Amino acid sequence: MSRRRGERLEQAILDVAWDLLTRVGYARLTMEAVAAEAGTSRPVIHRRWPTRASLALAALEHAAPAETEAPDTGTLRTDLLALMGQVAHRLGTVHGEVLAGIVAETARDPDATHALRTRMATTAQGHVVATIVQRAVDRGEIPTIRLPERVAKLPFDLIRNEVVLYGNPPGQEVIAEIVHSIILPSILQASATETGAA
C-alpha cells in the first residue's frame, strides 16, 4: 500500500480524530490514539497540530463546518429564534462537548486558549445576523440600520456562554427569553440610534 502524504494524510488524521471525538469524547482524545488509528506517528500529527485542542478544533471544522445559514421565516423575531435554535442544536452535539472540554483546558494550557480564540474569531458569523437584519429592513419591519459588530455576534456568544457555564445548550424557553430580552432590544436600539443620527 502506498504511503499517504500531504493532504491525503491530513484528511485521514482528521477523519480519525473526528471519529474518536464522537466515540470517546474530547476528554479521552489522545494524540497516540489518533496516530495509531490513522496509521501514522505522533510527531507527524504534532507537526500539523501542536496541541490536542488545535487537532480537535480542526477535526470539528473538517467534519462539521460551523457555517450557519440565515433562516428566512418572514419576521425578524422568528428568524432570530430559528437561528438560535440551529446554533443550540449544533452545540448539543459533539461541538458543545469539544468546546466545553477546551474551555476547561484553557486555565492551564495557553495553547488551548489560543486555539479556542482563533476558532471563535474565524466562526463569529456576525454576517448571518446581518443578513437576517437586512431582510427585516427590506421588509420594512425596521428602519435602515448600521448593525454594531458586537450585536451581530450576540446570538453565537450567548449560546456558547450557556454551554460553557451550564454544560448544555439552552432550551426553547431560554432561547425565547434571550431573543426577546437581549437580542431584539439590542437590534432595535441600534436601529433607533441610527434613525436619530440621520
Backbone bond lengths (Angstrom), bond angles and torsions (degrees), N, CA, C in turn:
res aa  C-N    CA-C-N  psi(-1)  N-CA   C-N-CA  omega(-1)  CA-C   N-CA-C  phi
1 M - - - 1.462 - - 1.525 109.09 -
2 S 1.328 117.10 134.02 1.451 120.52 -178.28 1.519 110.03 -70.31
3 R 1.313 114.84 149.43 1.457 120.37 -178.05 1.531 109.59 -78.89
4 R 1.326 115.66 133.15 1.466 119.62 179.51 1.520 109.71 -78.85
5 R 1.324 114.86 140.80 1.457 119.81 178.63 1.518 109.61 -138.26
6 G 1.324 114.38 169.22 1.444 120.92 171.71 1.515 114.16 52.78
7 E 1.329 114.75 -131.16 1.459 120.28 -174.48 1.525 112.35 -63.54
8 R 1.317 118.25 -37.21 1.471 120.61 179.58 1.524 110.61 -61.34
9 L 1.320 116.31 -41.71 1.460 119.87 179.28 1.516 110.59 -67.77
10 E 1.322 116.53 -42.57 1.463 119.83 179.03 1.529 111.23 -59.81
11 Q 1.318 116.42 -43.68 1.461 119.96 179.60 1.524 110.79 -63.07
12 A 1.327 116.67 -40.49 1.465 120.32 179.29 1.524 110.91 -63.90
13 I 1.337 116.63 -42.28 1.467 120.77 179.56 1.526 110.63 -63.60
14 L 1.330 116.23 -44.21 1.465 119.90 -179.33 1.529 111.45 -66.85
15 D 1.335 116.45 -37.09 1.466 119.67 176.44 1.526 110.90 -60.94
16 V 1.332 115.77 -44.41 1.467 120.30 -179.77 1.523 110.47 -66.52
17 A 1.344 116.60 -43.64 1.465 120.14 -179.37 1.524 110.59 -60.80
18 W 1.321 116.94 -41.73 1.467 120.40 178.86 1.526 110.53 -65.34
19 D 1.326 116.69 -42.86 1.455 120.20 179.58 1.528 110.56 -60.71
20 L 1.328 116.54 -42.31 1.462 119.91 178.73 1.526 111.41 -66.88
21 L 1.324 117.10 -39.49 1.467 120.10 178.11 1.521 111.04 -59.07
22 T 1.332 116.04 -42.05 1.465 119.10 -178.61 1.527 111.71 -73.03
23 R 1.349 116.75 -26.50 1.470 119.94 -177.93 1.515 113.37 -88.90
24 V 1.343 117.58 -43.40 1.462 119.90 -172.74 1.519 113.49 -117.04
25 G 1.332 118.01 -11.20 1.455 120.95 179.44 1.516 112.73 85.89
26 Y 1.315 115.08 167.34 1.461 120.66 -176.53 1.523 112.41 -65.76
27 A 1.325 116.96 -40.99 1.469 120.64 -175.48 1.523 112.22 -59.02
28 R 1.346 117.87 -29.69 1.461 121.18 -176.81 1.537 112.75 -105.08
29 L 1.311 116.17 6.05 1.470 119.76 176.52 1.523 109.42 -73.36
30 T 1.337 116.66 130.43 1.472 120.59 176.10 1.512 109.89 -130.85
31 M 1.329 115.26 151.83 1.459 120.47 176.64 1.533 110.45 -62.39
32 E 1.343 115.86 -36.36 1.463 119.76 -179.18 1.530 111.07 -62.52
33 A 1.328 116.28 -43.05 1.468 119.60 -179.40 1.519 111.11 -65.74
34 V 1.333 116.62 -41.03 1.463 120.29 178.41 1.525 109.90 -62.99
35 A 1.336 116.42 -45.67 1.462 120.36 -179.15 1.527 111.06 -61.26
36 A 1.328 116.69 -42.90 1.469 120.34 -178.22 1.526 110.93 -63.77
37 E 1.324 117.27 -45.66 1.466 119.66 -176.96 1.527 112.17 -75.03
38 A 1.330 116.85 -26.86 1.465 119.69 179.67 1.523 111.88 -86.55
39 G 1.344 116.84 -7.11 1.460 120.06 -179.91 1.510 113.05 69.87
40 T 1.352 115.96 38.85 1.458 120.27 179.07 1.521 107.99 -137.78
41 S 1.319 118.06 -163.42 1.464 120.65 -177.83 1.518 110.53 -119.38
42 R 1.305 115.20 158.74 1.463 119.92 179.11 1.528 111.97 -60.72
43 P 1.353 120.32 -42.74 1.470 119.30 177.84 1.525 113.50 -58.93
44 V 1.334 116.82 -34.93 1.470 120.05 178.27 1.527 109.72 -63.08
45 I 1.326 116.23 -43.18 1.468 120.05 179.02 1.517 110.48 -66.30
46 H 1.339 116.13 -43.23 1.469 119.97 -178.15 1.528 112.49 -62.85
47 R 1.308 117.48 -29.34 1.466 119.05 178.85 1.520 110.88 -65.47
48 R 1.326 116.68 -31.49 1.461 120.60 -178.92 1.523 111.76 -92.10
49 W 1.337 116.10 -42.41 1.466 121.70 -178.62 1.525 107.36 -131.09
50 P 1.320 117.38 100.96 1.471 120.08 -172.17 1.516 115.27 -68.96
51 T 1.330 117.69 -17.05 1.461 120.11 -178.85 1.523 110.53 -132.57
52 R 1.305 114.44 160.11 1.467 119.94 175.92 1.524 110.69 -60.63
53 A 1.339 116.23 -38.54 1.463 120.23 -179.76 1.520 111.23 -61.94
54 S 1.332 117.05 -45.25 1.467 119.43 -178.67 1.523 110.80 -66.35
55 L 1.324 117.51 -36.79 1.471 120.56 177.44 1.528 110.79 -66.48
56 A 1.329 116.82 -44.44 1.465 120.21 -179.10 1.525 111.15 -62.92
57 L 1.321 116.89 -41.63 1.458 119.95 -179.97 1.525 111.19 -68.38
58 A 1.335 116.48 -36.98 1.469 119.60 176.69 1.524 110.72 -65.84
59 A 1.327 117.02 -39.99 1.465 120.67 177.98 1.519 110.71 -65.21
60 L 1.314 116.13 -38.33 1.455 121.42 178.45 1.524 110.82 -61.26
61 E 1.322 116.16 -47.08 1.461 120.40 -179.86 1.531 110.90 -67.58
62 H 1.320 116.50 -37.00 1.465 121.86 -179.46 1.529 111.42 -64.31
63 A 1.326 116.11 -43.97 1.462 120.12 -173.81 1.525 113.05 -88.62
64 A 1.309 116.61 -32.32 1.468 120.27 -175.06 1.511 109.19 -146.91
65 P 1.336 117.40 80.22 1.465 120.69 -178.53 1.517 111.55 -52.06
66 A 1.323 115.13 145.90 1.460 120.30 -173.97 1.522 113.67 -80.33
67 E 1.313 117.41 -4.99 1.464 119.84 -176.72 1.525 110.87 -58.75
68 T 1.316 115.52 133.44 1.455 122.17 -179.96 1.521 109.04 -119.03
69 E 1.315 117.04 133.01 1.459 119.98 177.52 1.521 109.73 -81.86
70 A 1.332 114.89 146.10 1.462 119.78 179.44 1.526 109.86 -75.51
71 P 1.346 118.28 119.54 1.465 119.75 177.19 1.531 110.53 -63.58
72 D 1.316 116.51 152.82 1.465 121.23 177.67 1.530 107.83 -134.57
73 T 1.335 115.52 81.44 1.468 121.29 -174.92 1.518 112.88 -96.10
74 G 1.319 116.95 -13.58 1.466 119.49 177.99 1.509 115.31 116.30
75 T 1.355 117.57 -17.42 1.473 119.92 176.41 1.523 109.05 -139.81
76 L 1.324 115.12 155.00 1.458 120.47 179.62 1.521 111.15 -60.68
77 R 1.327 116.78 -45.15 1.465 120.77 -177.22 1.521 111.54 -61.92
78 T 1.330 117.27 -48.75 1.464 119.31 -177.40 1.531 111.65 -71.72
79 D 1.328 117.44 -29.79 1.466 119.68 173.67 1.524 110.59 -62.29
80 L 1.333 116.43 -44.86 1.466 120.60 -179.64 1.526 111.26 -66.42
81 L 1.326 116.71 -39.79 1.463 119.81 176.88 1.533 110.78 -62.55
82 A 1.326 116.60 -42.13 1.461 120.44 -179.48 1.522 110.63 -66.33
83 L 1.331 116.66 -41.24 1.468 120.41 178.66 1.521 110.67 -61.69
84 M 1.334 116.59 -47.89 1.462 120.05 179.98 1.529 110.78 -61.50
85 G 1.317 116.54 -37.34 1.463 119.84 177.39 1.515 112.00 -63.39
86 Q 1.341 117.06 -41.16 1.469 120.93 178.04 1.524 110.98 -61.26
87 V 1.323 115.67 -47.35 1.469 120.27 -177.74 1.525 110.46 -65.38
88 A 1.329 116.53 -42.48 1.465 120.00 179.23 1.523 110.89 -62.27
89 H 1.337 116.54 -40.79 1.462 120.14 179.23 1.526 110.54 -61.38
90 R 1.330 116.86 -44.64 1.465 120.30 -179.85 1.519 110.90 -61.82
91 L 1.348 116.14 -43.59 1.457 119.13 -177.72 1.523 112.49 -75.96
92 G 1.331 116.78 -6.52 1.460 119.84 173.49 1.511 112.45 -83.94
93 T 1.325 116.64 -4.78 1.456 121.56 178.47 1.529 108.82 -100.73
94 V 1.308 116.87 -154.28 1.462 120.53 -178.41 1.525 111.82 -63.96
95 H 1.337 118.35 -22.84 1.460 120.91 176.33 1.527 110.81 -52.62
96 G 1.332 115.05 -51.84 1.448 119.69 -177.08 1.514 112.37 -65.45
97 E 1.313 117.11 -37.91 1.474 121.04 -179.84 1.521 110.44 -65.22
98 V 1.339 116.29 -41.79 1.468 119.91 177.94 1.525 109.92 -65.20
99 L 1.316 116.81 -45.30 1.456 120.75 -179.88 1.521 111.21 -59.60
100 A 1.322 116.79 -48.30 1.461 120.38 -179.78 1.523 111.31 -62.68
101 G 1.331 117.00 -38.98 1.456 120.55 179.15 1.510 112.65 -64.61
102 I 1.330 116.26 -42.25 1.460 119.65 -179.92 1.522 110.74 -69.54
103 V 1.331 116.82 -38.84 1.467 119.57 177.08 1.523 110.25 -59.48
104 A 1.330 117.21 -40.05 1.467 120.49 178.57 1.521 111.41 -63.20
105 E 1.331 116.61 -30.74 1.467 120.91 -179.65 1.514 112.81 -77.72
106 T 1.335 117.50 -22.94 1.462 119.32 -171.62 1.522 113.00 -63.05
107 A 1.330 117.27 -24.58 1.461 119.93 -179.04 1.523 111.82 -65.13
108 R 1.342 117.17 -26.35 1.465 119.43 -176.67 1.531 113.19 -122.41
109 D 1.320 116.92 -2.40 1.466 119.15 -174.70 1.528 110.63 -133.86
110 P 1.343 117.95 101.09 1.466 121.12 179.76 1.527 112.43 -58.88
111 D 1.340 117.12 -31.26 1.464 119.76 179.26 1.526 111.19 -65.67
112 A 1.324 116.67 -38.25 1.459 120.19 177.23 1.525 110.48 -65.25
113 T 1.331 116.15 -39.39 1.461 120.50 177.38 1.520 110.50 -60.33
114 H 1.333 116.21 -46.29 1.466 120.65 -179.67 1.528 111.29 -62.87
115 A 1.332 116.29 -44.27 1.472 120.04 -179.50 1.523 110.71 -62.01
116 L 1.334 116.28 -41.98 1.462 120.10 -178.58 1.523 111.01 -67.68
117 R 1.328 116.74 -43.36 1.471 119.57 179.76 1.517 111.17 -63.79
118 T 1.326 116.63 -38.58 1.460 120.35 178.82 1.517 109.88 -64.20
119 R 1.325 116.67 -44.06 1.467 120.98 178.60 1.525 111.08 -60.57
120 M 1.327 116.98 -46.10 1.455 120.21 -178.44 1.527 111.49 -65.30
121 A 1.334 116.06 -37.11 1.464 119.48 -179.77 1.521 111.58 -66.08
122 T 1.335 116.51 -34.79 1.462 119.73 -176.43 1.521 112.78 -89.18
123 T 1.341 117.37 -8.81 1.474 119.55 -179.18 1.523 111.55 -124.59
124 A 1.335 116.61 26.53 1.460 119.58 -178.90 1.522 111.44 -62.87
125 Q 1.339 116.86 -36.04 1.462 122.45 172.81 1.517 114.40 58.55
126 G 1.315 116.18 31.22 1.447 119.27 175.79 1.518 112.84 -59.18
127 H 1.348 116.47 -24.60 1.467 119.89 -179.95 1.529 111.73 -64.38
128 V 1.343 117.39 -25.75 1.462 120.01 179.01 1.525 109.53 -66.68
129 V 1.323 116.90 -46.01 1.461 120.73 177.88 1.529 109.75 -66.11
130 A 1.334 116.78 -38.40 1.465 119.76 178.21 1.529 110.90 -60.37
131 T 1.330 116.80 -38.75 1.462 121.10 177.88 1.527 110.41 -63.90
132 I 1.327 116.65 -44.60 1.462 121.32 179.04 1.526 110.76 -60.89
133 V 1.327 115.82 -44.34 1.463 120.28 -178.92 1.524 110.70 -66.52
134 Q 1.331 116.83 -40.56 1.464 119.26 179.58 1.524 111.37 -63.75
135 R 1.321 117.12 -36.56 1.467 119.68 176.07 1.524 110.63 -63.42
136 A 1.326 116.22 -37.59 1.469 119.57 177.75 1.523 110.61 -65.45
137 V 1.326 116.46 -37.76 1.468 120.88 175.77 1.525 109.93 -63.55
138 D 1.330 116.17 -46.05 1.470 120.94 -178.92 1.526 111.93 -62.31
139 R 1.346 116.48 -32.17 1.463 120.46 178.78 1.533 112.41 -79.62
140 G 1.334 116.08 -10.70 1.456 120.25 -178.58 1.517 113.49 85.73
141 E 1.342 117.41 12.10 1.470 120.43 179.20 1.517 111.83 -68.96
142 I 1.329 115.80 -40.36 1.463 121.12 -178.99 1.526 108.22 -135.38
143 P 1.335 116.59 158.62 1.469 119.24 177.46 1.525 110.95 -68.26
144 T 1.326 115.85 167.68 1.462 121.18 173.76 1.526 108.87 -54.82
145 I 1.321 115.72 140.81 1.466 120.28 -172.06 1.522 110.69 -140.54
146 R 1.316 115.40 143.31 1.462 121.00 168.88 1.518 105.66 -101.56
147 L 1.318 116.37 98.95 1.463 121.37 -171.23 1.529 110.61 -74.66
148 P 1.340 118.33 120.39 1.466 120.16 176.87 1.530 110.99 -62.37
149 E 1.320 116.73 142.62 1.465 120.87 -177.67 1.526 111.42 -58.30
150 R 1.326 116.49 -39.64 1.462 119.26 -178.00 1.526 111.22 -65.16
151 V 1.315 117.29 -35.84 1.463 120.74 177.24 1.524 109.99 -69.15
152 A 1.328 116.64 -38.99 1.466 120.64 179.76 1.527 111.82 -62.87
153 K 1.333 117.45 -29.07 1.463 120.96 -178.55 1.535 113.21 -90.39
154 L 1.333 116.66 -7.03 1.470 120.30 -173.85 1.526 114.52 -53.72
155 P 1.346 119.94 -48.95 1.472 118.24 -176.88 1.518 113.19 -55.95
156 F 1.336 116.50 -42.39 1.465 120.50 -178.32 1.529 110.94 -71.88
157 D 1.336 116.67 -41.95 1.455 120.06 -179.51 1.527 111.59 -64.18
158 L 1.323 116.69 -41.48 1.464 119.79 -176.71 1.524 112.18 -69.98
159 I 1.315 116.90 -37.11 1.476 118.50 178.76 1.525 110.34 -70.96
160 R 1.339 116.63 -41.19 1.473 119.02 175.49 1.520 110.33 -58.34
161 N 1.325 116.12 -41.06 1.454 120.70 179.95 1.533 111.09 -60.60
162 E 1.326 117.09 -41.65 1.462 120.87 178.13 1.531 110.91 -61.52
163 V 1.336 115.53 -42.57 1.469 119.87 -178.78 1.522 110.48 -65.77
164 V 1.328 116.41 -44.15 1.460 120.34 -177.30 1.531 111.09 -67.58
165 L 1.340 117.00 -42.46 1.464 120.04 -175.75 1.525 112.97 -76.59
166 Y 1.339 116.32 -38.99 1.457 120.02 -170.80 1.519 114.43 -113.84
167 G 1.337 117.09 -6.15 1.454 120.38 175.33 1.513 114.78 83.32
168 N 1.332 117.17 -3.80 1.463 121.29 -179.77 1.521 109.88 -142.99
169 P 1.327 117.43 150.87 1.463 119.28 174.28 1.524 109.90 -70.54
170 P 1.327 117.99 156.02 1.462 120.46 -177.95 1.521 112.24 -70.49
171 G 1.327 115.92 152.65 1.451 121.57 175.03 1.519 110.77 -84.28
172 Q 1.323 116.49 -176.29 1.457 121.62 -174.99 1.522 112.50 -61.50
173 E 1.329 117.55 -39.59 1.468 119.82 -178.39 1.520 111.02 -64.73
174 V 1.325 116.57 -42.81 1.462 119.91 179.79 1.525 110.20 -68.39
175 I 1.325 117.01 -40.39 1.461 120.29 177.28 1.522 110.22 -59.02
176 A 1.332 116.91 -45.02 1.467 120.36 179.43 1.526 110.62 -61.86
177 E 1.323 116.81 -40.82 1.468 120.46 179.50 1.527 110.61 -64.06
178 I 1.343 116.75 -43.09 1.463 120.78 179.39 1.526 110.69 -62.21
179 V 1.330 115.99 -45.40 1.468 119.62 -178.98 1.522 110.78 -63.84
180 H 1.349 117.04 -48.10 1.461 120.91 -174.15 1.523 112.79 -74.05
181 S 1.327 116.82 -34.79 1.469 120.05 -173.63 1.524 113.57 -94.16
182 I 1.346 117.62 -23.94 1.463 119.40 -172.57 1.528 112.43 -122.30
183 I 1.331 116.70 -56.57 1.465 119.04 -170.48 1.524 112.46 -72.29
184 L 1.335 116.98 -52.36 1.469 119.43 179.15 1.529 112.05 -58.97
185 P 1.333 119.13 -47.99 1.468 118.41 177.70 1.527 113.23 -59.24
186 S 1.323 117.13 -36.56 1.469 120.00 179.27 1.527 111.13 -65.64
187 I 1.330 116.00 -42.43 1.466 120.05 178.55 1.527 110.42 -66.00
188 L 1.329 117.12 -44.82 1.466 121.04 -178.57 1.525 110.87 -66.64
189 Q 1.331 117.35 -34.53 1.459 120.68 177.01 1.522 110.37 -65.76
190 A 1.324 116.24 -41.95 1.471 120.02 177.41 1.529 110.32 -63.72
191 S 1.328 115.98 -38.24 1.457 120.83 178.34 1.520 110.79 -65.21
192 A 1.328 116.56 -42.87 1.457 120.95 179.21 1.519 111.38 -65.08
193 T 1.333 116.14 -38.84 1.460 120.70 177.67 1.506 111.21 -63.32
194 E 1.345 115.43 -43.57 1.461 121.15 179.17 1.526 110.38 -61.93
195 T 1.346 116.57 -43.93 1.469 121.02 -179.30 1.525 110.75 -65.22
196 G 1.324 116.58 -40.44 1.458 120.46 179.84 1.508 113.25 -66.77
197 A 1.363 115.19 -29.36 1.460 119.35 -179.06 1.514 111.86 -80.93
198 A 1.353 116.09 -17.04 1.458 120.10 -176.03 1.527 111.31 -70.82
